[in-house]
Amino acid sequence: MASTGQLKGKIDLLKKKMAEKGKSLGPERHRQLRKRLKRLQRARRVAAAAETRAKRKPVQEIPEGTQAGTAPA
């Protein structure tokens, strides 16, 4: 999985490319670039959430001998 920084760079480059080309792009190519931009943005949000989850403290595991519903003796 790509990091949020790498995806941010790709998003910025694609936005710049779309701004420079403007309406000189055909409608089909413009639609393709817009779709790619939305996919990259979604991937960046997912990667950011995954990185946030990874930074959190891991949840303590339940010992094998006990069950989840019972209190330890």
PDB file with SEQRES, HELIX, SHEET and CRYST1 records, atoms N, CA, C and O in Angstrom:
SEQRES   1 A   73  MET ALA SER THR GLY GLN LEU LYS GLY LYS ILE ASP LEU          
SEQRES   2 A   73  LEU LYS LYS LYS MET ALA GLU LYS GLY LYS SER LEU GLY          
SEQRES   3 A   73  PRO GLU ARG HIS ARG GLN LEU ARG LYS ARG LEU LYS ARG          
SEQRES   4 A   73  LEU GLN ARG ALA ARG ARG VAL ALA ALA ALA ALA GLU THR          
SEQRES   5 A   73  ARG ALA LYS ARG LYS PRO VAL GLN GLU ILE PRO GLU GLY          
SEQRES   6 A   73  THR GLN ALA GLY THR ALA PRO ALA                              
HELIX    1 AA1 THR A    4  LYS A   21  1                                  18    
HELIX    2 AA2 GLY A   22  SER A   24  5                                   3    
HELIX    3 AA3 PRO A   27  LYS A   55  1                                  29    
CRYST1    1.000    1.000    1.000  90.00  90.00  90.00 P 1           1          
ATOM      1  N   MET A   1       0.837  -1.167   0.000  1.00  0.00           N  
ATOM      2  CA  MET A   1       0.000   0.000   0.000  1.00  0.00           C  
ATOM      3  C   MET A   1       0.890   1.240   0.000  1.00  0.00           C  
ATOM      4  O   MET A   1       1.914   1.291   0.681  1.00  0.00           O  
ATOM      5  N   ALA A   2       0.483   2.215  -0.763  1.00  0.00           N  
ATOM      6  CA  ALA A   2       1.255   3.451  -0.844  1.00  0.00           C  
ATOM      7  C   ALA A   2       0.995   4.317   0.378  1.00  0.00           C  
ATOM      8  O   ALA A   2      -0.064   4.238   1.000  1.00  0.00           O  
ATOM      9  N   SER A   3       1.966   5.133   0.706  1.00  0.00           N  
ATOM     10  CA  SER A   3       1.797   6.039   1.848  1.00  0.00           C  
ATOM     11  C   SER A   3       0.993   7.266   1.410  1.00  0.00           C  
ATOM     12  O   SER A   3       0.840   7.539   0.220  1.00  0.00           O  
ATOM     13  N   THR A   4       0.494   7.981   2.389  1.00  0.00           N  
ATOM     14  CA  THR A   4      -0.314   9.159   2.079  1.00  0.00           C  
ATOM     15  C   THR A   4       0.516  10.228   1.363  1.00  0.00           C  
ATOM     16  O   THR A   4      -0.011  10.971   0.535  1.00  0.00           O  
ATOM     17  N   GLY A   5       1.798  10.304   1.678  1.00  0.00           N  
ATOM     18  CA  GLY A   5       2.657  11.294   1.023  1.00  0.00           C  
ATOM     19  C   GLY A   5       2.825  11.020  -0.462  1.00  0.00           C  
ATOM     20  O   GLY A   5       2.787  11.938  -1.281  1.00  0.00           O  
ATOM     21  N   GLN A   6       3.012   9.752  -0.804  1.00  0.00           N  
ATOM     22  CA  GLN A   6       3.152   9.382  -2.217  1.00  0.00           C  
ATOM     23  C   GLN A   6       1.865   9.659  -2.981  1.00  0.00           C  
ATOM     24  O   GLN A   6       1.893  10.180  -4.096  1.00  0.00           O  
ATOM     25  N   LEU A   7       0.740   9.305  -2.373  1.00  0.00           N  
ATOM     26  CA  LEU A   7      -0.541   9.534  -3.030  1.00  0.00           C  
ATOM     27  C   LEU A   7      -0.823  11.019  -3.179  1.00  0.00           C  
ATOM     28  O   LEU A   7      -1.377  11.446  -4.192  1.00  0.00           O  
ATOM     29  N   LYS A   8      -0.448  11.813  -2.176  1.00  0.00           N  
ATOM     30  CA  LYS A   8      -0.650  13.259  -2.240  1.00  0.00           C  
ATOM     31  C   LYS A   8       0.133  13.849  -3.410  1.00  0.00           C  
ATOM     32  O   LYS A   8      -0.357  14.739  -4.105  1.00  0.00           O  
ATOM     33  N   GLY A   9       1.355  13.351  -3.626  1.00  0.00           N  
ATOM     34  CA  GLY A   9       2.158  13.819  -4.755  1.00  0.00           C  
ATOM     35  C   GLY A   9       1.502  13.511  -6.088  1.00  0.00           C  
ATOM     36  O   GLY A   9       1.483  14.350  -6.989  1.00  0.00           O  
ATOM     37  N   LYS A  10       0.960  12.294  -6.212  1.00  0.00           N  
ATOM     38  CA  LYS A  10       0.280  11.911  -7.454  1.00  0.00           C  
ATOM     39  C   LYS A  10      -0.969  12.757  -7.681  1.00  0.00           C  
ATOM     40  O   LYS A  10      -1.263  13.159  -8.806  1.00  0.00           O  
ATOM     41  N   ILE A  11      -1.699  13.021  -6.596  1.00  0.00           N  
ATOM     42  CA  ILE A  11      -2.917  13.832  -6.697  1.00  0.00           C  
ATOM     43  C   ILE A  11      -2.568  15.241  -7.155  1.00  0.00           C  
ATOM     44  O   ILE A  11      -3.228  15.797  -8.033  1.00  0.00           O  
ATOM     45  N   ASP A  12      -1.525  15.818  -6.556  1.00  0.00           N  
ATOM     46  CA  ASP A  12      -1.123  17.180  -6.921  1.00  0.00           C  
ATOM     47  C   ASP A  12      -0.702  17.272  -8.378  1.00  0.00           C  
ATOM     48  O   ASP A  12      -1.072  18.215  -9.078  1.00  0.00           O  
ATOM     49  N   LEU A  13       0.080  16.282  -8.840  1.00  0.00           N  
ATOM     50  CA  LEU A  13       0.512  16.288 -10.234  1.00  0.00           C  
ATOM     51  C   LEU A  13      -0.669  16.171 -11.190  1.00  0.00           C  
ATOM     52  O   LEU A  13      -0.716  16.847 -12.218  1.00  0.00           O  
ATOM     53  N   LEU A  14      -1.620  15.310 -10.843  1.00  0.00           N  
ATOM     54  CA  LEU A  14      -2.781  15.127 -11.711  1.00  0.00           C  
ATOM     55  C   LEU A  14      -3.650  16.383 -11.741  1.00  0.00           C  
ATOM     56  O   LEU A  14      -4.165  16.755 -12.796  1.00  0.00           O  
ATOM     57  N   LYS A  15      -3.815  17.034 -10.598  1.00  0.00           N  
ATOM     58  CA  LYS A  15      -4.584  18.282 -10.557  1.00  0.00           C  
ATOM     59  C   LYS A  15      -3.914  19.349 -11.414  1.00  0.00           C  
ATOM     60  O   LYS A  15      -4.580  20.082 -12.146  1.00  0.00           O  
ATOM     61  N   LYS A  16      -2.585  19.427 -11.314  1.00  0.00           N  
ATOM     62  CA  LYS A  16      -1.832  20.412 -12.090  1.00  0.00           C  
ATOM     63  C   LYS A  16      -1.982  20.140 -13.585  1.00  0.00           C  
ATOM     64  O   LYS A  16      -2.177  21.062 -14.377  1.00  0.00           O  
ATOM     65  N   LYS A  17      -1.888  18.866 -13.959  1.00  0.00           N  
ATOM     66  CA  LYS A  17      -2.013  18.484 -15.361  1.00  0.00           C  
ATOM     67  C   LYS A  17      -3.398  18.843 -15.898  1.00  0.00           C  
ATOM     68  O   LYS A  17      -3.526  19.353 -17.011  1.00  0.00           O  
ATOM     69  N   MET A  18      -4.426  18.576 -15.106  1.00  0.00           N  
ATOM     70  CA  MET A  18      -5.783  18.885 -15.539  1.00  0.00           C  
ATOM     71  C   MET A  18      -6.004  20.390 -15.658  1.00  0.00           C  
ATOM     72  O   MET A  18      -6.723  20.853 -16.543  1.00  0.00           O  
ATOM     73  N   ALA A  19      -5.378  21.147 -14.759  1.00  0.00           N  
ATOM     74  CA  ALA A  19      -5.523  22.603 -14.807  1.00  0.00           C  
ATOM     75  C   ALA A  19      -4.806  23.183 -16.029  1.00  0.00           C  
ATOM     76  O   ALA A  19      -5.310  24.108 -16.665  1.00  0.00           O  
ATOM     77  N   GLU A  20      -3.633  22.638 -16.353  1.00  0.00           N  
ATOM     78  CA  GLU A  20      -2.872  23.154 -17.499  1.00  0.00           C  
ATOM     79  C   GLU A  20      -3.568  22.835 -18.812  1.00  0.00           C  
ATOM     80  O   GLU A  20      -3.670  23.688 -19.694  1.00  0.00           O  
ATOM     81  N   LYS A  21      -4.042  21.615 -18.936  1.00  0.00           N  
ATOM     82  CA  LYS A  21      -4.679  21.210 -20.193  1.00  0.00           C  
ATOM     83  C   LYS A  21      -6.044  21.860 -20.370  1.00  0.00           C  
ATOM     84  O   LYS A  21      -6.434  22.232 -21.476  1.00  0.00           O  
ATOM     85  N   GLY A  22      -6.763  21.989 -19.254  1.00  0.00           N  
ATOM     86  CA  GLY A  22      -8.056  22.665 -19.303  1.00  0.00           C  
ATOM     87  C   GLY A  22      -9.030  22.002 -20.253  1.00  0.00           C  
ATOM     88  O   GLY A  22      -9.151  20.778 -20.293  1.00  0.00           O  
ATOM     89  N   LYS A  23      -9.714  22.818 -21.006  1.00  0.00           N  
ATOM     90  CA  LYS A  23     -10.748  22.319 -21.910  1.00  0.00           C  
ATOM     91  C   LYS A  23     -10.182  21.806 -23.227  1.00  0.00           C  
ATOM     92  O   LYS A  23     -10.931  21.333 -24.081  1.00  0.00           O  
ATOM     93  N   SER A  24      -8.856  21.898 -23.400  1.00  0.00           N  
ATOM     94  CA  SER A  24      -8.276  21.377 -24.641  1.00  0.00           C  
ATOM     95  C   SER A  24      -8.325  19.849 -24.674  1.00  0.00           C  
ATOM     96  O   SER A  24      -8.198  19.234 -25.732  1.00  0.00           O  
ATOM     97  N   LEU A  25      -8.512  19.248 -23.497  1.00  0.00           N  
ATOM     98  CA  LEU A  25      -8.687  17.806 -23.452  1.00  0.00           C  
ATOM     99  C   LEU A  25     -10.062  17.439 -23.988  1.00  0.00           C  
ATOM    100  O   LEU A  25     -11.035  18.173 -23.811  1.00  0.00           O  
ATOM    101  N   GLY A  26     -10.121  16.313 -24.632  1.00  0.00           N  
ATOM    102  CA  GLY A  26     -11.423  15.833 -25.082  1.00  0.00           C  
ATOM    103  C   GLY A  26     -12.261  15.404 -23.892  1.00  0.00           C  
ATOM    104  O   GLY A  26     -11.727  15.160 -22.810  1.00  0.00           O  
ATOM    105  N   PRO A  27     -13.560  15.311 -24.082  1.00  0.00           N  
ATOM    106  CA  PRO A  27     -14.422  14.950 -22.953  1.00  0.00           C  
ATOM    107  C   PRO A  27     -14.113  13.559 -22.385  1.00  0.00           C  
ATOM    108  O   PRO A  27     -14.216  13.347 -21.177  1.00  0.00           O  
ATOM    109  N   GLU A  28     -13.742  12.630 -23.236  1.00  0.00           N  
ATOM    110  CA  GLU A  28     -13.434  11.268 -22.768  1.00  0.00           C  
ATOM    111  C   GLU A  28     -12.171  11.262 -21.903  1.00  0.00           C  
ATOM    112  O   GLU A  28     -12.146  10.643 -20.839  1.00  0.00           O  
ATOM    113  N   ARG A  29     -11.131  11.951 -22.361  1.00  0.00           N  
ATOM    114  CA  ARG A  29      -9.881  12.016 -21.590  1.00  0.00           C  
ATOM    115  C   ARG A  29     -10.088  12.774 -20.277  1.00  0.00           C  
ATOM    116  O   ARG A  29      -9.534  12.399 -19.243  1.00  0.00           O  
ATOM    117  N   HIS A  30     -10.880  13.832 -20.324  1.00  0.00           N  
ATOM    118  CA  HIS A  30     -11.165  14.597 -19.112  1.00  0.00           C  
ATOM    119  C   HIS A  30     -11.889  13.715 -18.090  1.00  0.00           C  
ATOM    120  O   HIS A  30     -11.603  13.776 -16.895  1.00  0.00           O  
ATOM    121  N   ARG A  31     -12.814  12.909 -18.563  1.00  0.00           N  
ATOM    122  CA  ARG A  31     -13.552  12.005 -17.695  1.00  0.00           C  
ATOM    123  C   ARG A  31     -12.621  10.955 -17.079  1.00  0.00           C  
ATOM    124  O   ARG A  31     -12.744  10.624 -15.899  1.00  0.00           O  
ATOM    125  N   GLN A  32     -11.690  10.436 -17.886  1.00  0.00           N  
ATOM    126  CA  GLN A  32     -10.725   9.453 -17.383  1.00  0.00           C  
ATOM    127  C   GLN A  32      -9.842  10.049 -16.289  1.00  0.00           C  
ATOM    128  O   GLN A  32      -9.608   9.420 -15.257  1.00  0.00           O  
ATOM    129  N   LEU A  33      -9.360  11.259 -16.522  1.00  0.00           N  
ATOM    130  CA  LEU A  33      -8.500  11.902 -15.526  1.00  0.00           C  
ATOM    131  C   LEU A  33      -9.269  12.222 -14.250  1.00  0.00           C  
ATOM    132  O   LEU A  33      -8.738  12.079 -13.148  1.00  0.00           O  
ATOM    133  N   ARG A  34     -10.506  12.651 -14.398  1.00  0.00           N  
ATOM    134  CA  ARG A  34     -11.316  12.963 -13.224  1.00  0.00           C  
ATOM    135  C   ARG A  34     -11.579  11.695 -12.399  1.00  0.00           C  
ATOM    136  O   ARG A  34     -11.548  11.726 -11.169  1.00  0.00           O  
ATOM    137  N   LYS A  35     -11.837  10.582 -13.097  1.00  0.00           N  
ATOM    138  CA  LYS A  35     -12.037   9.303 -12.408  1.00  0.00           C  
ATOM    139  C   LYS A  35     -10.775   8.890 -11.659  1.00  0.00           C  
ATOM    140  O   LYS A  35     -10.843   8.449 -10.512  1.00  0.00           O  
ATOM    141  N   ARG A  36      -9.631   9.035 -12.309  1.00  0.00           N  
ATOM    142  CA  ARG A  36      -8.368   8.671 -11.668  1.00  0.00           C  
ATOM    143  C   ARG A  36      -8.111   9.538 -10.441  1.00  0.00           C  
ATOM    144  O   ARG A  36      -7.632   9.055  -9.415  1.00  0.00           O  
ATOM    145  N   LEU A  37      -8.432  10.819 -10.558  1.00  0.00           N  
ATOM    146  CA  LEU A  37      -8.254  11.729  -9.430  1.00  0.00           C  
ATOM    147  C   LEU A  37      -9.117  11.290  -8.250  1.00  0.00           C  
ATOM    148  O   LEU A  37      -8.640  11.256  -7.115  1.00  0.00           O  
ATOM    149  N   LYS A  38     -10.363  10.961  -8.502  1.00  0.00           N  
ATOM    150  CA  LYS A  38     -11.259  10.535  -7.422  1.00  0.00           C  
ATOM    151  C   LYS A  38     -10.755   9.243  -6.784  1.00  0.00           C  
ATOM    152  O   LYS A  38     -10.830   9.091  -5.565  1.00  0.00           O  
ATOM    153  N   ARG A  39     -10.247   8.318  -7.581  1.00  0.00           N  
ATOM    154  CA  ARG A  39      -9.716   7.059  -7.055  1.00  0.00           C  
ATOM    155  C   ARG A  39      -8.489   7.292  -6.186  1.00  0.00           C  
ATOM    156  O   ARG A  39      -8.344   6.678  -5.129  1.00  0.00           O  
ATOM    157  N   LEU A  40      -7.606   8.180  -6.633  1.00  0.00           N  
ATOM    158  CA  LEU A  40      -6.418   8.496  -5.843  1.00  0.00           C  
ATOM    159  C   LEU A  40      -6.792   9.164  -4.531  1.00  0.00           C  
ATOM    160  O   LEU A  40      -6.201   8.873  -3.491  1.00  0.00           O  
ATOM    161  N   GLN A  41      -7.773  10.058  -4.575  1.00  0.00           N  
ATOM    162  CA  GLN A  41      -8.205  10.727  -3.352  1.00  0.00           C  
ATOM    163  C   GLN A  41      -8.801   9.734  -2.362  1.00  0.00           C  
ATOM    164  O   GLN A  41      -8.552   9.816  -1.160  1.00  0.00           O  
ATOM    165  N   ARG A  42      -9.594   8.791  -2.881  1.00  0.00           N  
ATOM    166  CA  ARG A  42     -10.179   7.771  -2.009  1.00  0.00           C  
ATOM    167  C   ARG A  42      -9.094   6.878  -1.428  1.00  0.00           C  
ATOM    168  O   ARG A  42      -9.142   6.534  -0.247  1.00  0.00           O  
ATOM    169  N   ALA A  43      -8.115   6.499  -2.247  1.00  0.00           N  
ATOM    170  CA  ALA A  43      -7.006   5.667  -1.765  1.00  0.00           C  
ATOM    171  C   ALA A  43      -6.209   6.393  -0.688  1.00  0.00           C  
ATOM    172  O   ALA A  43      -5.739   5.768   0.263  1.00  0.00           O  
ATOM    173  N   ARG A  44      -6.056   7.694  -0.829  1.00  0.00           N  
ATOM    174  CA  ARG A  44      -5.323   8.467   0.173  1.00  0.00           C  
ATOM    175  C   ARG A  44      -6.067   8.501   1.497  1.00  0.00           C  
ATOM    176  O   ARG A  44      -5.460   8.383   2.561  1.00  0.00           O  
ATOM    177  N   ARG A  45      -7.394   8.665   1.430  1.00  0.00           N  
ATOM    178  CA  ARG A  45      -8.189   8.652   2.665  1.00  0.00           C  
ATOM    179  C   ARG A  45      -8.101   7.299   3.359  1.00  0.00           C  
ATOM    180  O   ARG A  45      -7.981   7.234   4.582  1.00  0.00           O  
ATOM    181  N   VAL A  46      -8.158   6.227   2.589  1.00  0.00           N  
ATOM    182  CA  VAL A  46      -8.059   4.878   3.157  1.00  0.00           C  
ATOM    183  C   VAL A  46      -6.684   4.673   3.782  1.00  0.00           C  
ATOM    184  O   VAL A  46      -6.578   4.121   4.877  1.00  0.00           O  
ATOM    185  N   ALA A  47      -5.632   5.112   3.097  1.00  0.00           N  
ATOM    186  CA  ALA A  47      -4.272   4.957   3.615  1.00  0.00           C  
ATOM    187  C   ALA A  47      -4.077   5.768   4.895  1.00  0.00           C  
ATOM    188  O   ALA A  47      -3.404   5.318   5.823  1.00  0.00           O  
ATOM    189  N   ALA A  48      -4.665   6.957   4.943  1.00  0.00           N  
ATOM    190  CA  ALA A  48      -4.545   7.788   6.141  1.00  0.00           C  
ATOM    191  C   ALA A  48      -5.237   7.121   7.326  1.00  0.00           C  
ATOM    192  O   ALA A  48      -4.726   7.154   8.446  1.00  0.00           O  
ATOM    193  N   ALA A  49      -6.389   6.522   7.083  1.00  0.00           N  
ATOM    194  CA  ALA A  49      -7.102   5.830   8.157  1.00  0.00           C  
ATOM    195  C   ALA A  49      -6.308   4.617   8.628  1.00  0.00           C  
ATOM    196  O   ALA A  49      -6.253   4.336   9.825  1.00  0.00           O  
ATOM    197  N   ALA A  50      -5.695   3.897   7.694  1.00  0.00           N  
ATOM    198  CA  ALA A  50      -4.896   2.721   8.053  1.00  0.00           C  
ATOM    199  C   ALA A  50      -3.669   3.127   8.863  1.00  0.00           C  
ATOM    200  O   ALA A  50      -3.308   2.452   9.828  1.00  0.00           O  
ATOM    201  N   GLU A  51      -3.033   4.220   8.475  1.00  0.00           N  
ATOM    202  CA  GLU A  51      -1.866   4.697   9.218  1.00  0.00           C  
ATOM    203  C   GLU A  51      -2.261   5.134  10.625  1.00  0.00           C  
ATOM    204  O   GLU A  51      -1.520   4.901  11.580  1.00  0.00           O  
ATOM    205  N   THR A  52      -3.419   5.761  10.753  1.00  0.00           N  
ATOM    206  CA  THR A  52      -3.900   6.181  12.063  1.00  0.00           C  
ATOM    207  C   THR A  52      -4.163   4.965  12.945  1.00  0.00           C  
ATOM    208  O   THR A  52      -3.793   4.946  14.119  1.00  0.00           O  
ATOM    209  N   ARG A  53      -4.809   3.946  12.363  1.00  0.00           N  
ATOM    210  CA  ARG A  53      -5.078   2.717  13.115  1.00  0.00           C  
ATOM    211  C   ARG A  53      -3.791   2.038  13.546  1.00  0.00           C  
ATOM    212  O   ARG A  53      -3.720   1.487  14.644  1.00  0.00           O  
ATOM    213  N   ALA A  54      -2.779   2.070  12.700  1.00  0.00           N  
ATOM    214  CA  ALA A  54      -1.508   1.414  13.007  1.00  0.00           C  
ATOM    215  C   ALA A  54      -0.765   2.128  14.140  1.00  0.00           C  
ATOM    216  O   ALA A  54      -0.001   1.500  14.873  1.00  0.00           O  
ATOM    217  N   LYS A  55      -0.986   3.424  14.283  1.00  0.00           N  
ATOM    218  CA  LYS A  55      -0.301   4.192  15.325  1.00  0.00           C  
ATOM    219  C   LYS A  55      -0.905   3.957  16.703  1.00  0.00           C  
ATOM    220  O   LYS A  55      -0.239   4.141  17.722  1.00  0.00           O  
ATOM    221  N   ARG A  56      -2.191   3.543  16.728  1.00  0.00           N  
ATOM    222  CA  ARG A  56      -2.857   3.314  18.016  1.00  0.00           C  
ATOM    223  C   ARG A  56      -2.221   2.154  18.749  1.00  0.00           C  
ATOM    224  O   ARG A  56      -1.541   1.317  18.157  1.00  0.00           O  
ATOM    225  N   LYS A  57      -2.457   2.121  20.062  1.00  0.00           N  
ATOM    226  CA  LYS A  57      -1.963   1.037  20.883  1.00  0.00           C  
ATOM    227  C   LYS A  57      -2.697  -0.250  20.510  1.00  0.00           C  
ATOM    228  O   LYS A  57      -3.914  -0.220  20.324  1.00  0.00           O  
ATOM    229  N   PRO A  58      -2.005  -1.361  20.399  1.00  0.00           N  
ATOM    230  CA  PRO A  58      -2.714  -2.609  20.103  1.00  0.00           C  
ATOM    231  C   PRO A  58      -3.569  -3.034  21.291  1.00  0.00           C  
ATOM    232  O   PRO A  58      -3.197  -2.821  22.444  1.00  0.00           O  
ATOM    233  N   VAL A  59      -4.708  -3.631  20.999  1.00  0.00           N  
ATOM    234  CA  VAL A  59      -5.616  -4.103  22.043  1.00  0.00           C  
ATOM    235  C   VAL A  59      -5.011  -5.337  22.687  1.00  0.00           C  
ATOM    236  O   VAL A  59      -4.455  -6.195  22.001  1.00  0.00           O  
ATOM    237  N   GLN A  60      -5.122  -5.426  24.029  1.00  0.00           N  
ATOM    238  CA  GLN A  60      -4.562  -6.586  24.715  1.00  0.00           C  
ATOM    239  C   GLN A  60      -5.371  -7.818  24.358  1.00  0.00           C  
ATOM    240  O   GLN A  60      -6.601  -7.780  24.314  1.00  0.00           O  
ATOM    241  N   GLU A  61      -4.670  -8.905  24.106  1.00  0.00           N  
ATOM    242  CA  GLU A  61      -5.332 -10.147  23.746  1.00  0.00           C  
ATOM    243  C   GLU A  61      -5.807 -10.872  24.997  1.00  0.00           C  
ATOM    244  O   GLU A  61      -5.215 -10.747  26.069  1.00  0.00           O  
ATOM    245  N   ILE A  62      -6.887 -11.631  24.840  1.00  0.00           N  
ATOM    246  CA  ILE A  62      -7.426 -12.421  25.942  1.00  0.00           C  
ATOM    247  C   ILE A  62      -6.598 -13.698  26.047  1.00  0.00           C  
ATOM    248  O   ILE A  62      -6.355 -14.354  25.034  1.00  0.00           O  
ATOM    249  N   PRO A  63      -6.157 -14.065  27.258  1.00  0.00           N  
ATOM    250  CA  PRO A  63      -5.391 -15.312  27.409  1.00  0.00           C  
ATOM    251  C   PRO A  63      -6.198 -16.512  26.927  1.00  0.00           C  
ATOM    252  O   PRO A  63      -7.428 -16.508  26.987  1.00  0.00           O  
ATOM    253  N   GLU A  64      -5.500 -17.534  26.450  1.00  0.00           N  
ATOM    254  CA  GLU A  64      -6.155 -18.685  25.849  1.00  0.00           C  
ATOM    255  C   GLU A  64      -7.007 -19.472  26.836  1.00  0.00           C  
ATOM    256  O   GLU A  64      -8.035 -20.020  26.440  1.00  0.00           O  
ATOM    257  N   GLY A  65      -6.617 -19.547  28.114  1.00  0.00           N  
ATOM    258  CA  GLY A  65      -7.315 -20.361  29.088  1.00  0.00           C  
ATOM    259  C   GLY A  65      -8.643 -19.792  29.542  1.00  0.00           C  
ATOM    260  O   GLY A  65      -9.467 -20.527  30.086  1.00  0.00           O  
ATOM    261  N   THR A  66      -8.877 -18.502  29.334  1.00  0.00           N  
ATOM    262  CA  THR A  66     -10.131 -17.896  29.787  1.00  0.00           C  
ATOM    263  C   THR A  66     -11.068 -17.666  28.629  1.00  0.00           C  
ATOM    264  O   THR A  66     -10.647 -17.549  27.478  1.00  0.00           O  
ATOM    265  N   GLN A  67     -12.354 -17.602  28.952  1.00  0.00           N  
ATOM    266  CA  GLN A  67     -13.345 -17.291  27.934  1.00  0.00           C  
ATOM    267  C   GLN A  67     -13.713 -15.821  28.056  1.00  0.00           C  
ATOM    268  O   GLN A  67     -13.489 -15.203  29.097  1.00  0.00           O  
ATOM    269  N   ALA A  68     -14.271 -15.269  27.003  1.00  0.00           N  
ATOM    270  CA  ALA A  68     -14.584 -13.851  26.994  1.00  0.00           C  
ATOM    271  C   ALA A  68     -15.675 -13.489  27.993  1.00  0.00           C  
ATOM    272  O   ALA A  68     -15.689 -12.361  28.486  1.00  0.00           O  
ATOM    273  N   GLY A  69     -16.591 -14.402  28.312  1.00  0.00           N  
ATOM    274  CA  GLY A  69     -17.721 -14.100  29.174  1.00  0.00           C  
ATOM    275  C   GLY A  69     -17.474 -14.310  30.656  1.00  0.00           C  
ATOM    276  O   GLY A  69     -18.307 -13.889  31.459  1.00  0.00           O  
ATOM    277  N   THR A  70     -16.385 -14.933  31.063  1.00  0.00           N  
ATOM    278  CA  THR A  70     -16.156 -15.239  32.463  1.00  0.00           C  
ATOM    279  C   THR A  70     -15.083 -14.350  33.051  1.00  0.00           C  
ATOM    280  O   THR A  70     -14.185 -13.876  32.355  1.00  0.00           O  
ATOM    281  N   ALA A  71     -15.199 -14.134  34.360  1.00  0.00           N  
ATOM    282  CA  ALA A  71     -14.204 -13.330  35.074  1.00  0.00           C  
ATOM    283  C   ALA A  71     -13.083 -14.235  35.549  1.00  0.00           C  
ATOM    284  O   ALA A  71     -13.341 -15.395  35.871  1.00  0.00           O  
ATOM    285  N   PRO A  72     -11.837 -13.748  35.606  1.00  0.00           N  
ATOM    286  CA  PRO A  72     -10.748 -14.588  36.096  1.00  0.00           C  
ATOM    287  C   PRO A  72     -10.921 -14.885  37.580  1.00  0.00           C  
ATOM    288  O   PRO A  72     -11.472 -14.074  38.324  1.00  0.00           O  
ATOM    289  N   ALA A  73     -10.440 -16.066  38.008  1.00  0.00           N  
ATOM    290  CA  ALA A  73     -10.619 -16.511  39.399  1.00  0.00           C  
ATOM    291  C   ALA A  73      -9.673 -15.814  40.341  1.00  0.00           C  
ATOM    292  O   ALA A  73      -9.695 -16.075  41.544  1.00  0.00           O  
TER     293      ALA A  73                                                      
END                                                                             
